Amino acid sequence: MVIIIAGASHTGKTLLAQKILKKYAYPYLSIDLLKMGLIRSGATALTPEDDAELTAYLWPIVKEIIKTAIENRQNLVVEGIYVPCSWKQDFAPRYIQEIRYYCLIMSPNYIAKHFIDIIRYANSIEHRLDDSACTPESLLADNAANLRMCLRYGYPYILIEDEYTVDIAL
C-alpha cells in the first residue's frame, strides 16, 4: 500500500509520515528531500521558492516511484506539498486501489489560536533555514486552497481544528 500525505506547508505531513514509520514500519519519501537533492546536485535550476514549477518537475518522478512500489508490493508513504490536484488521473484503477490519500488541513480557528505553536514546532522533524514566509495569512490562504481542492475532487482530508492529534489507522 502507498499512502500519500498532502497539505499546505506546516500542517505536519512529515511528522505524520514519521509516526507511520514508527508505528507500522512503512518507509517514507519526503518530496522535499527529493527536491533539495535535485536542486543541490544541479539537476535543475529551480529554487525552493518555485512551487508550481517544482510540482510539474517532481510529480512525474514521484508518480513513477509510487507505481514501482505498488508493482513490487512495497509499502510506502509519500509526503509533501508537490502533489498536484489531478494526481488521481495519473494512475490506472489497479494502482488507485493500492493508494490511500490524506490531505492535512488546519482550520482558520486552529491557525488563529495556535500560530505561535505552529512556528515553534515547525522544526520538529526537519530544520527550516528560513521560515519568514510563514504568516497567519499565508497559512490561511494555503489551507483554504487545499480544502477547496479536496471538496472539488472529493479527496479525503483530516481537519485540524482544536488540538493537533493527527494520526491514521492502517
C-alpha angles and dihedrals in degrees: 000000000000120000118201115201113192134167143115123307115284096023094115103257094145091044091054091047089052090051091052090049091053097041102039104015091239109152117226138215116214107208086206090062091049089048094051093045091054093044095046093045091054093242087130136023090216118116130218089260094060095090100159093044091045091055090054090046100043104036096069088056095043095048090054090050088053092049091048092050091051093046089051092046091239124150115233140167116211116193135179149091093265097085109115123227088244094054094123092061089065094066134069116229092261088063096041091059088060096049128085115191127199128177117199113217129181115211120233088247092053092049092049094048099038108031092118090052092047089057093041093054096038089102097047094113107006129030113239113209096199121017097164093113091064107097132153088253094052092047092049092049096045095046092046090051091051092049091051089050093050092048092046095050098032093242120161117249138183111227114211105207118147109008134000105260102138116166138136131208118224 
